[in-house]
Amino acid sequence: QVQLVESGGGLVQPGGSLTLSCAASTSIRTFYRMGWYRQPPGQERELVAHIVNGVINYIESVKGRFTISRDNAKNTINLQMNNLKPEDTAVYYCKAEQYGISYWGKGTLVTVSS
């Protein structure tokens, strides 16, 4: 069973930065899709960014502010978030897909507030 554990969330002021990290319990080399999702309070979970067979995509609202990356040597996927806005407040989840099976982390809370 693959386990994903997110870290790096917290409280940050508008305009600030955070880096989220997702550590996998196994090698991520065979994961063809890895990404970050978020669920704002009272809203549906949405895709933020993902890497699919090496191709990176972002939702429009985070383009130019967020950067996703994966480190196969460390079995991690990271999300660098800059110029954070109050509307980025959400629980952020890591997701990985391997051999047709999806795995989710338990999430890390990001709160953007002054």
C-alpha positions in Angstrom: 0.0 0.0 0.0 1.4 3.3 -1.1 1.3 6.1 1.5 1.6 9.8 0.8 2.3 12.3 3.5 2.0 16.0 2.9 3.9 18.7 4.9 4.7 22.4 4.8 1.3 23.9 5.3 0.6 26.7 7.7 -0.5 30.3 8.1 1.0 32.9 5.8 0.2 36.6 5.0 -1.0 37.6 1.6 2.0 37.9 -0.7 4.0 35.3 1.2 5.4 32.0 0.2 5.1 28.4 1.2 6.5 25.1 -0.1 4.5 22.0 0.2 6.1 18.6 0.1 4.6 15.2 -0.4 6.6 12.1 0.5 5.8 8.7 -0.8 6.4 5.5 1.0 7.8 3.9 -2.1 9.6 4.8 -5.3 7.7 7.2 -7.4 9.5 6.3 -10.7 6.5 4.3 -11.9 3.9 6.9 -11.0 2.8 8.3 -14.4 0.7 11.1 -12.8 1.4 13.0 -9.6 -0.2 16.2 -8.6 -1.6 18.6 -6.0 -5.3 19.3 -5.4 -6.9 21.6 -3.0 -10.3 22.0 -1.3 -11.2 25.5 -0.1 -13.6 25.7 2.8 -17.1 24.8 1.7 -16.1 24.1 -1.8 -15.3 21.1 -4.0 -11.8 19.7 -4.4 -10.0 21.0 -7.4 -6.8 20.2 -9.3 -4.1 22.7 -8.8 -1.2 21.3 -10.8 0.0 18.0 -12.0 2.8 16.2 -13.9 1.6 13.6 -16.4 4.4 11.7 -18.1 6.7 14.7 -17.7 4.2 17.3 -18.9 3.2 19.9 -16.4 -0.2 21.7 -16.2 -1.5 24.3 -13.8 -4.9 25.8 -13.3 -5.2 29.3 -14.6 -5.4 31.0 -11.2 -2.0 29.7 -10.0 0.0 30.1 -13.2 3.1 32.2 -12.7 2.8 31.9 -8.9 3.0 28.1 -8.2 5.7 25.6 -9.3 5.3 21.9 -9.2 8.3 19.6 -9.2 9.1 15.9 -8.5 12.3 14.4 -7.2 12.5 10.8 -8.1 15.6 10.3 -5.9 13.8 11.5 -2.8 10.4 10.1 -3.7 8.8 13.5 -3.3 6.6 15.9 -5.2 6.7 19.6 -4.2 4.6 22.7 -4.7 6.3 26.0 -4.4 3.7 28.7 -3.8 4.6 32.4 -4.2 2.5 35.5 -3.9 -0.2 33.7 -2.0 -3.7 35.2 -1.9 -6.5 34.7 0.5 -8.4 32.7 -2.1 -5.5 30.1 -2.0 -6.7 29.1 1.5 -7.5 25.4 1.4 -6.5 22.0 2.4 -3.9 20.8 -0.1 -3.8 17.1 -1.1 -1.2 15.1 -2.9 -2.3 12.5 -5.4 -0.4 9.9 -7.2 -1.5 7.3 -9.8 0.2 4.1 -10.6 -1.1 1.1 -12.6 -4.6 2.5 -12.7 -4.8 3.0 -8.9 -5.0 6.5 -7.3 -3.5 7.3 -3.9 -4.2 10.3 -1.8 -2.5 11.9 1.1 -4.5 13.2 4.1 -3.8 16.8 3.3 -2.1 19.9 4.8 -3.9 23.1 5.6 -2.8 26.4 4.0 -4.3 29.6 5.4 -3.6 32.9 3.8 -4.6 35.7 6.0 -3.4 39.0 7.5 
